[in-house]
């Protein structure tokens, strides 16, 4: 091990995590000005620093063959959800049935759970709100649903099942 490696590991504990934070900040901000780039760089440095001090649970990756299908499905769902949310928001308020729903989790790896919460939050109309202390239930808020059980089944089938292959 060279003397530079420990310094780099302390300075940037996880380059993939830094890149992810950087890209997500810019995508969420939808502004690529100098101020947002500086903020993205700061967060890309700070978040892995904070994460490195938390309880460590290393990601064990399983089969990645389904990841492209999951990404394609997510992009499609984001498009459809945007149209659905626009229709709901522009329509009469009495037709909205927002509620919190607990989703029982089969995922046990915190990295897989984090990926699932991100997927849920990226899809317009739903947002991850809380993870139970035992990591067995995820509370989500849905802008409008008439059938919470169908929503749970859809999340488990469309997102959690493929993520369980990636994060066994």
N, C-alpha and C positions, 0 to 999 in steps of 0.2 A: 504494500500500500504506500503510495507516494505521500509526501507531506501535504500536498494540495488537496487530496481527496477528503480528508476530514474537514477542512475548511469549507470546501464546496458543499459537502453534505450538511454542514451546519448552516451555511448560507442559503442553500436551496435543498431542503430535505427531500422534495419530490418534484422533479421537473415535470412529469406528466400532470400532477395536480396543479402546479403553477400555470402550465399552459391551459389547462381546463378552466381555471378560475379567470385567467386573462381573457380567453375567448368568450366565456359566458357573460362576463361583465360587459364586454363590448356589444355582444348580441342583445343583451337585455336593455342596455342603455340606448341602443339604436342611434348613437352619436359617436362619430369617430374623430372628434376634435381632440386637441392636445390635452385638455383637462381630463377627459375620459380615458385617454391612453395612459396618462400619469396615474390616475386612480386605479386602472386595471393593473398596471405594473405594481403599484403599492399593494393591492390586494393579492396579486399573484405571488408576491414575496411573503406577505403577512399571514395569509391563511394556512399555507403549509407549515409555517413556523408554529402557529397555534395548534394545528392538528398534530404536529410531532410531539407536543407535550401532553396530548390526551392519551387515554388508554389505547394501547396499540392492538390492533387486530388486522393482521395482514391479509390482503386480498388474495384469495386462491382462485385462480381462473380455471374454469372448466372448458367446455366446448364453445368456441367462438363462432361456429358455423352459422348459428341463427341470429347473430348480431345484425347482419345487414337486413334481414327480414324485419327484425324489431325496429331498426332505424327507419326503414321504408314505411312500416305500419305507423310509427309515431308521426312521421311527417304527414302522412295521409290523414291521420286522426287530428292533427293540429289544424290542417286545412278545413276539414269538415266541422270541427269544433268552433273554429272562428266564424263560420257561416251560421252555425246553430246559435251561438251566443249573440251574434249580431241580430238574428231574427228574434231571439228572446228579449233582448234589451230594447229593441225598437217596438216590440209588441206590447200588449197590455200587461201591466204589472201583476194583475191577479192570476195570470197563468204561470208565474214563476213559483216554484216550490223548492226554495233553497233549504238545505238542511245539512247537518253534520252526520257523517256515516262512519262507523268503525269497520275497518277492513281487517279480518283475521289474516295473519301473515304465515306463509309457509317458508318464506325466506328467513334464514337465520344469520347470514353474513351481513355485517353492518354496511359493507360496501354495496352489496346488492340492494339492501333496504334504502340506502342513500340514492342509488340509481332509480329505484322505483319512485321514491318521493319526488325526485327531479322530473321524471317522466310525467307523473300525475300533475305536478305544478306547471309544467310546460304546456300541457293541454288546456286550452282556454275553457273556463267553466268549472274547473276543479282546482283545488289547492290543498297540499298536504299541510295539516295543522299541528299534529302532535303524534309522537311515537310513545307507546306505553313503555314503562320502565323495564318490563320484561321482554320488550321487542317483539311481542306476539300480536300486537294490534296497532294499526295506523289510523288515525283520525283524519278524515278528509272533509272538506267543505265542498259541496256541489251547488252550483248556481240554481239548477233546477233538475229535479228528478221526481218521478211519480212512483218509481220502483227501486228503492235502495238495494234490495237483494240482487236485482238484475245489474245494477251498477257495480256491486261487489264482484259478482260473477264475471262481468266484462273485464274489470281491472285484473282479476286473477288470471283469466284466460289470455288476454291480449298482452299483458305486460309482465306480470309476476312469473308466469310459467316459463317464458323465454329467459328471463333474468335468472331463474333458478338453474338453468343450464350453464349460464356464464359464471355465476357465483354459487357453486355447489355448497 
